């Protein structure tokens, strides 16, 4: 059973989502509210697995609220505005539903969230984890074994992540932050909000650009100092 929180300033919109949730036996609505301050209180009091979040909310909008959360549940945005989708996915939102959305589309979004939650449950803790130099990833209906040393860089592509390897390029259906969590921090460095690079594959750095073999990768302003520190400069 997964606990859900519905945040929308329109009572009718909240009722629709709660009704949709009632059709899915794995969901339990732990709370609903009309602004992010009430939502924050509920998040502090209850373990929430899935957050249904509107964008346009009073005082502080959904995008801004999500940026304030240190520990985020799976977030499904529910909004009448299409134009915030890129911002939402950059914050690792699980899905983005544009009102009015059907029950069918709602179920697709929930399935994405529950799959990620179930995958997280099955991941062993650090004390149980056996060190390896590879991991497995799903892409294009196949499961690939990736060695860390073969990965050159990764780039955020909406709710996908583009993974550039020595001999292939993959596009797994997973958020950028989820993919980043699979990588050892000592070997991989975030150099931009949309790019992670393999430190061992750097050929040279020129201004605000780092070159991974022949590929030019931009270095974000907020990432430059920690990046240079990570490579000992």
C-alpha positions in Angstrom: 0.0 0.0 0.0 1.4 3.4 -1.0 0.4 6.6 0.9 -0.7 9.5 -1.3 -1.0 13.3 -0.7 -3.2 15.5 -3.0 -2.3 19.2 -3.2 -4.5 21.4 -5.3 -6.3 24.7 -4.5 -9.4 23.6 -6.4 -11.7 21.3 -4.2 -13.2 19.7 -7.3 -9.7 18.9 -8.7 -8.9 17.2 -5.3 -12.1 15.2 -5.4 -11.3 13.9 -8.9 -7.9 12.7 -7.9 -9.2 11.2 -4.7 -11.9 9.4 -6.7 -9.3 8.1 -9.2 -7.1 6.8 -6.3 -10.1 4.9 -4.9 -10.1 2.7 -8.0 -6.5 1.5 -7.3 -6.2 -0.8 -4.4 -2.5 -0.1 -3.9 -3.2 3.6 -3.1 -4.2 5.1 0.2 -5.0 8.8 0.3 -3.3 10.0 3.5 -4.3 13.6 3.1 -5.4 16.4 0.8 -5.0 20.1 1.0 -5.1 23.4 -0.9 -1.7 24.9 -0.3 1.9 23.9 0.2 2.1 24.9 3.8 -0.6 22.4 4.8 1.2 19.9 2.6 4.4 20.5 4.4 2.7 19.7 7.7 1.2 16.5 6.4 4.6 15.5 4.9 6.2 16.0 8.4 3.5 13.9 10.1 3.0 11.0 7.6 5.2 8.9 5.4 4.1 9.9 1.9 5.0 7.8 -1.1 3.3 9.7 -4.0 2.6 13.4 -4.1 0.0 14.7 -6.5 0.9 18.3 -6.9 -0.7 21.2 -8.7 1.6 23.9 -10.2 -0.5 27.1 -9.6 -1.0 27.3 -5.8 -1.4 30.3 -3.5 1.7 32.1 -2.1 4.2 29.4 -3.3 3.7 27.4 -6.4 4.2 23.6 -6.8 7.6 24.0 -8.6 8.9 26.3 -5.9 7.6 24.0 -3.2 9.3 20.9 -4.7 12.6 22.8 -4.6 12.3 23.2 -0.9 11.9 19.5 -0.1 15.0 17.6 1.0 13.4 14.2 0.9 10.9 14.0 -1.9 8.3 11.3 -2.6 7.4 10.3 -6.2 5.9 13.5 -7.5 3.1 13.6 -10.2 2.2 17.1 -11.2 -1.5 17.7 -12.0 -2.0 21.1 -13.7 -3.8 22.9 -16.4 -0.6 24.4 -17.7 1.7 22.6 -20.2 4.5 25.1 -20.1 6.0 23.9 -16.8 6.7 20.3 -17.8 10.4 20.9 -18.5 10.9 22.5 -15.1 9.0 19.6 -13.5 11.1 16.9 -15.1 14.3 18.7 -14.3 13.3 18.4 -10.7 12.9 14.6 -11.3 9.1 14.6 -11.3 7.7 11.1 -12.0 5.0 12.4 -14.5 3.2 15.5 -15.5 -0.6 15.3 -16.1 -2.4 18.1 -17.9 -6.0 18.8 -16.8 -8.4 17.4 -17.7 -6.8 14.0 -17.6 -8.5 10.6 -17.9 -8.4 7.8 -15.4 -6.4 5.8 -18.0 -3.7 8.5 -18.1 -3.8 8.7 -14.3 -3.2 5.0 -14.0 -0.2 5.2 -16.4 1.4 7.9 -14.1 0.7 5.9 -10.9 2.2 2.8 -12.5 5.4 4.8 -13.2 5.6 5.9 -9.6 4.8 2.6 -8.0 7.4 0.8 -10.2 10.1 3.2 -8.9 9.0 2.8 -5.3 9.0 -1.0 -5.6 12.5 -0.9 -7.2 13.8 1.2 -4.3 12.4 -1.3 -1.8 14.3 -4.1 -3.4 17.7 -2.3 -3.5 19.8 -3.6 -0.6 21.3 -1.2 1.9 25.0 -0.2 1.8 26.0 -2.8 4.3 24.5 -5.6 2.2 25.7 -4.3 -1.2 28.5 -6.3 -2.8 31.0 -4.0 -4.6 30.9 -4.3 -8.4 32.2 -2.4 -11.3 29.0 -2.6 -13.2 25.2 -2.3 -12.9 22.2 -3.2 -15.0 19.8 -0.8 -16.7 16.6 -1.1 -18.9 16.5 0.7 -22.3 14.6 0.0 -25.5 12.9 -3.1 -24.1 16.3 -4.7 -23.2 18.4 -5.0 -20.1 22.0 -3.8 -20.5 25.0 -4.5 -18.3 27.0 -1.3 -18.0 30.6 -1.1 -16.7 31.3 2.2 -15.0 34.5 2.6 -17.0 32.6 2.3 -20.3 30.3 5.3 -19.4 31.6 8.6 -20.8 28.7 10.9 -19.8 25.0 11.2 -19.1 22.6 14.0 -20.1 19.1 14.8 -18.8 16.5 14.4 -21.5 13.1 15.2 -19.9 12.0 12.1 -18.0 14.7 10.1 -19.8 18.5 10.1 -19.4 20.8 9.9 -22.4 23.8 7.6 -21.5 26.8 7.9 -23.8 29.1 4.9 -23.5 32.3 4.0 -25.4 30.5 1.9 -28.0 26.8 2.8 -27.7 24.3 5.4 -26.5 21.3 4.4 -24.4 18.1 6.2 -23.5 16.6 4.6 -20.4 13.2 5.8 -19.1 14.5 7.1 -15.8 15.0 10.5 -14.2 18.4 12.1 -14.3 18.7 12.1 -10.5 17.7 8.4 -10.3 20.5 7.5 -12.8 23.0 9.7 -10.9 22.2 7.7 -7.7 23.5 4.6 -9.5 27.0 6.1 -10.1 29.9 6.1 -7.7 30.6 9.7 -6.7 34.4 9.3 -6.7 34.3 8.5 -10.4 31.5 10.6 -11.8 31.0 14.4 -11.4 28.0 16.6 -12.0 29.3 19.6 -14.1 25.9 21.0 -15.1 22.3 20.6 -14.0 21.9 18.4 -17.2 25.3 16.7 -17.4 27.3 14.1 -15.4 30.7 13.1 -16.7 33.2 10.3 -16.0 36.2 12.0 -14.4 38.6 9.5 -15.9 37.5 10.3 -19.4 38.3 14.0 -19.4 40.7 15.0 -22.2 41.0 18.7 -21.4 39.1 21.7 -20.0 38.8 25.0 -21.9 37.1 27.9 -20.2 33.6 26.8 -19.2 33.7 23.6 -21.3 35.1 20.2 -20.4 35.9 17.8 -23.2 35.1 14.1 -22.9 37.1 12.6 -25.8 35.7 14.8 -28.7 32.4 15.8 -26.9 32.2 19.3 -25.5 30.2 19.5 -22.3 29.2 22.8 -20.7 30.2 23.5 -17.1 27.4 25.3 -15.2 28.3 28.4 -13.2 27.1 26.9 -9.9 29.0 23.6 -10.6 32.4 25.0 -11.7 34.0 25.5 -8.3 33.1 22.1 -6.9 34.0 20.5 -10.2 37.5 22.0 -10.1 37.9 21.0 -6.5 36.9 17.4 -7.3 39.7 17.2 -9.9 42.2 18.7 -7.5 42.4 22.3 -8.8 
